[in-house]
Structure formats: structure tokens, C-alpha cells
């Protein structure tokens, strides 16, 4: 357990931490439904949604270990599997973004907590397994992008967490030592263990317990207690 309060940098994951995954799931389901209203689909909306989830899941499962694969290519596959006719990305993408814009939400206290840290003298960055432009769009959608000091995406690095290059790239960009840096994440292997392996301290928001967890929080505002050197309420 690292109890030193002298944190110089705080890094955030996007999906599951800043971004509510429940809202993303709802947005994807709504997109599939509206896609089937616009174009002829194979089966009904429930069949289409199940096919979407299966194809996207298989696409990422085919990934070569920790090599990055863009989500947009998986969505291309899923759209092709759902529709009876060929629809190019430039045709379905505007609908996808319209639905996402309407329905995605930040997790409670995420925006307020990030902004409070952005107003401090600490380096505040992002380390996320995300398509680069999509991550930027999400952060801009929540009014947070301009306030981040750095943004490290898997697409830019070419690897996904827990590959050490993700964390080492972010630390190098920030110019801060690993032992003075916090990683806030929701997945044990990817966020907690990956950060610990390069010497960072970790804040688990939903991630399972294990030796790589330095701090556990149930509310994102408790991050402020951690950076101030206080023990957050369980």
C-alpha cells in the first residue's frame, strides 16, 4: 500500500470510470433498433441486437494478445451482419453518433471530480483502450477534453492495457515518476495490475480486489480524498 500523498499526476480510464458503460449499452441497443427502422434487417430488433453483441465480441476476441484493434472496424462487421443490404460506414456512422450523443452519460461525480483535479497543479491525464478520435469526442461531449494535460489512447500507442507501453507512454508524456502517479480504473488486470507493474499506485472504481489495488472507492469524488492523502470511506 502506497500511503505517500505527494501525487504529481492522476490518470483516468474512460469507459467504466468517466463514461457510464450502462449508458453505452443502452445507446448501442437504441442504435441497432433505429438502424433496423431505417434499413431491412435480418430478423427482428432482438435478433439484430444479439447479432451485434456477438459479432463485436468475437471481433475483439480475435485480437492478437494486446494489439490494438479499432472498435469502428468491429462495428462495421456488426452492421454488415445485421443488415440485409450493404451500408457503408459513412451512411450508418452519423446515426451511430446521433444516438451516442443523445444517450451516453458520465458516471455520477465523474465530471465534477475531473474538473476539480484539472483546476489543481497536478498533471491530469487519460489512459484508455479507445479509438483515438472516439475518446476525444466523448471527452469533448462531457466538456472535459481541453482540461486534460495528456491523452494516451490505445490507438495512438498500438497496444491495449495492461501492456506497459500504455502506462510508460503516459508517464513519459507527463514527465512524472510512476511512484508519484495514480491510475483510476475499473478493471483489475487492465488498469490495476497494468499500472502496478510499472510502479504506479492504483485507485479501483469497480475493479475486483487483489494485491494491485492501493485504494478502493465506491464514489468518484473519493478520488479527491486520495490525492489529498486521506483514506476514502469504503
C-alpha positions in Angstrom: 0.0 0.0 0.0 1.4 3.4 -1.0 0.4 6.0 1.6 2.5 8.9 0.2 0.1 11.8 -0.5 2.6 13.6 -2.8 0.8 12.7 -6.0 2.0 14.6 -9.0 -0.2 13.0 -11.7 -3.7 11.4 -11.8 -4.6 9.3 -14.8 -8.2 8.3 -15.7 -9.7 5.5 -17.7 -12.7 6.5 -19.9 -15.1 3.5 -20.2 -16.4 2.4 -16.9 -14.9 5.3 -15.0 -15.6 8.7 -16.7 -18.1 7.1 -19.1 -21.1 5.0 -17.8 -21.0 1.7 -19.6 -24.7 1.2 -18.9 -25.4 4.3 -21.0 -23.2 2.9 -23.8 -25.1 -0.4 -23.8 -28.4 1.5 -23.9 -27.0 3.6 -26.8 -25.9 0.6 -28.8 -29.2 -1.1 -28.3 -31.0 2.0 -29.5 -28.7 2.4 -32.5 -29.5 -1.2 -33.6 -33.2 -0.6 -33.2 -33.1 2.7 -35.2 -30.8 1.1 -37.8 -33.4 -1.6 -38.3 -36.1 1.0 -38.6 -34.1 2.6 -41.4 -32.8 -0.4 -43.3 -34.0 -4.0 -43.8 -32.6 -6.2 -41.1 -32.1 -10.0 -40.7 -34.7 -10.9 -38.1 -36.3 -8.6 -35.6 -34.7 -6.0 -33.4 -33.9 -8.5 -30.6 -32.2 -10.8 -33.1 -30.2 -7.9 -34.5 -29.1 -6.8 -31.1 -27.9 -10.3 -30.2 -26.0 -10.5 -33.5 -24.4 -7.1 -32.9 -23.2 -8.1 -29.5 -21.9 -11.5 -30.8 -20.1 -10.1 -33.8 -18.4 -7.2 -31.8 -17.4 -9.6 -29.0 -15.9 -12.1 -31.5 -14.1 -9.3 -33.3 -12.2 -8.3 -30.1 -11.7 -11.9 -29.1 -9.8 -12.4 -32.3 -7.3 -9.7 -31.3 -3.6 -10.8 -31.2 -3.0 -10.6 -27.4 -2.8 -6.9 -26.5 -2.5 -5.5 -30.0 -5.0 -2.6 -30.6 -8.0 -3.2 -32.8 -10.2 -0.2 -33.7 -13.8 -0.6 -32.4 -15.1 1.1 -35.6 -14.0 -1.9 -37.7 -15.9 -4.2 -35.3 -18.9 -2.0 -35.7 -18.6 -2.3 -39.5 -18.7 -6.1 -39.2 -21.7 -6.0 -36.9 -23.6 -3.6 -39.2 -22.9 -5.9 -42.1 -24.1 -8.9 -40.1 -27.3 -7.2 -39.1 -28.5 -5.7 -42.4 -29.8 -7.4 -45.5 -28.2 -4.8 -47.7 -24.7 -3.3 -47.8 -24.5 0.0 -46.0 -21.2 1.9 -45.9 -19.7 3.4 -42.7 -20.3 6.9 -44.0 -24.0 6.1 -44.1 -24.5 4.5 -40.7 -21.9 6.4 -38.8 -24.0 9.7 -38.5 -26.9 7.7 -37.0 -24.5 6.0 -34.5 -23.1 9.3 -33.4 -26.5 10.9 -33.1 -27.7 8.1 -30.8 -24.5 8.2 -28.8 -24.8 12.0 -28.4 -28.3 11.6 -27.2 -27.8 8.8 -24.7 -24.3 8.5 -23.3 -23.8 9.8 -19.8 -20.9 10.2 -17.5 -20.8 8.2 -14.3 -22.0 10.1 -11.2 -19.5 12.7 -9.9 -17.1 12.0 -12.8 -17.2 15.3 -14.5 -17.2 17.3 -11.2 -14.2 15.4 -9.8 -12.2 15.6 -13.0 -12.8 19.3 -13.3 -11.7 19.8 -9.6 -8.4 18.0 -10.4 -7.9 19.9 -13.6 -8.0 23.1 -11.6 -5.2 21.9 -9.4 -1.5 22.0 -10.2 -1.3 18.2 -10.7 -0.9 16.6 -14.1 -4.3 15.2 -15.1 -4.3 12.7 -17.9 -6.2 9.9 -19.7 -5.0 6.3 -20.3 -7.7 4.5 -22.3 -8.2 1.5 -24.6 -10.2 3.5 -27.1 -10.3 4.6 -30.7 -8.4 7.9 -30.5 -11.0 10.2 -32.1 -13.8 8.5 -30.4 -12.2 9.0 -27.0 -11.6 12.7 -27.8 -15.3 13.0 -28.9 -16.5 11.5 -25.6 -14.4 13.8 -23.5 -15.4 16.8 -25.6 -19.0 15.7 -25.2 -18.6 15.9 -21.4 -16.8 19.2 -21.6 -13.5 17.7 -20.3 -11.1 17.3 -23.2 -9.5 20.7 -23.1 -8.7 20.5 -19.4 -6.7 17.3 -19.7 -2.9 17.7 -19.8 -2.4 14.5 -21.7 -4.4 11.9 -23.5 -3.0 8.4 -24.2 -5.1 6.1 -26.3 -4.5 2.6 -27.4 -4.9 3.6 -31.0 -2.0 6.1 -30.7 0.2 3.6 -28.8 -0.7 0.5 -30.8 -1.3 -1.6 -27.7 -4.0 -2.1 -25.1 -3.8 -2.2 -21.4 -2.2 -3.9 -19.5 0.7 -3.6 -21.9 3.4 -1.5 -20.2 3.7 0.8 -23.2 0.4 2.3 -22.4 1.4 3.5 -19.0 5.0 4.3 -19.9 3.9 6.5 -22.8 1.5 8.4 -20.5 4.2 8.8 -17.8 6.8 10.0 -20.4 4.4 12.5 -21.8 3.5 13.8 -18.4 7.2 13.9 -17.3 6.3 12.4 -13.9 7.7 9.4 -12.0 5.5 6.3 -11.8 5.7 6.3 -8.0 4.1 9.7 -7.8 1.2 8.8 -10.2 -2.3 7.4 -9.6 -4.3 5.3 -12.1 -8.1 5.3 -11.7 -9.7 2.3 -13.4 -12.5 -0.2 -13.3 -10.7 -3.4 -14.5 -8.3 -5.3 -12.4 -6.0 -6.9 -15.0 -6.0 -4.0 -17.4 -5.9 -1.0 -15.1 -4.8 -2.1 -11.6 -2.2 -4.7 -12.4 -1.0 -3.0 -15.5 -0.4 0.2 -13.6 1.2 -1.6 -10.6 3.6 -3.4 -12.9 5.2 -0.1 -14.0 5.3 1.3 -10.4 2.1 3.4 -10.3 -0.4 3.4 -7.5 -4.0 2.5 -8.2 -7.5 3.5 -7.4 -10.1 0.8 -8.1 -13.6 2.0 -9.0 -15.4 -1.2 -9.5 -12.4 -3.4 -10.2 -12.1 -6.6 -8.3 -9.9 -6.8 -5.2 -6.3 -8.0 -5.4 -2.8 -7.1 -4.5 -2.6 -4.5 -7.2 -5.3 -2.3 -5.6 -3.9 0.5 -3.4 -7.1 2.4 -2.9 -10.7 1.3 -3.4 -13.5 3.8 -3.9 -17.3 3.5 -4.4 -17.8 7.2 -5.3 -15.6 9.0 -7.8 -15.5 12.1 -5.5 -13.4 10.0 -3.1 -10.5 10.4 -5.6 -10.1 13.8 -4.1 -9.5 12.3 -0.7 -6.9 10.0 -2.1 -5.0 12.8 -3.8 -5.1 14.8 -0.6 -3.6 11.9 1.3 -6.7 10.9 3.2 -8.2 7.4 3.4 -11.5 7.4 1.5 -14.6 5.9 3.1 -15.2 2.3 1.9 
